Amino acid sequence: MEDDNTIDIVIGKLQKPERKTGSPLKVNRSTYTEISAESVKPILDKLMNDPTDVFVPSKGSGYTYRTLYCKINDALKWLMQNTDDPERSEYCLLRSQISIRAIEDPDNSGVLIYFKEGMRKLRQKSGDGRSLEFATTDSGKWRHDVIRWLKNAKDGDMFESGTLEEFLTEQDEAWILQTLAGIAPDAESVVKEKSFRIIR
């Protein structure tokens, strides 16, 4: 079982192709294409299936960390705008849940993709230099669970959080109401000090 405090390092198919002789030197926004999106899609699908923050290193990919940052952002945008429902809605939900940051580091530059409210602080690299460590808040997991549940829940289904480790804040309650308003306007919620319930 993986350590919950380790950010996965993923590369997928992110390898810069060699430029063929005679190919045009100027390409308009080459990162916003189907081919570019397909190379990033495995990373995005991993995030949807496993709510673990990931670090995509630029080393070995042939891209600078800035280009890699643009490539990942444009790939997600392309998939949000050019795939059919319900997959499109999954990418839109993912975009609302994550933050993407370019990391410049002499030894390990790349792109960090992490779940909003799921990271309390970014600590220094671990001793082997292969991963970044982080601490998650309790809300990071249950917020992701709520989004995943709402995508498949039917009328009358109920989500129960169980007893949480941390007290729910006003911001947590506001997030629940805002999320329901955007995804399931007819759903009802009951929020207590350390638990909540949603009825679809």
Secondary structure, 3 states (H helix, E strand, C coil): CCCCCECEECCCCCCCCCCCCCCCCCCCCCCCCHHHHHHHHHHHHHHHHCCCCEEEECCCCCCCHHHHHHHHHHHHHHHHHHCCCCHHHHHHHHHHHEEEEEECCCCCCEEEEEECCCCCEEEEECCCCCCEEEECCHHHHHHHHHHHHHHHCCCCCEEECCCCCCCCCHHHHHHHHHHHHHHCCCCEEEECCCCEEEEC
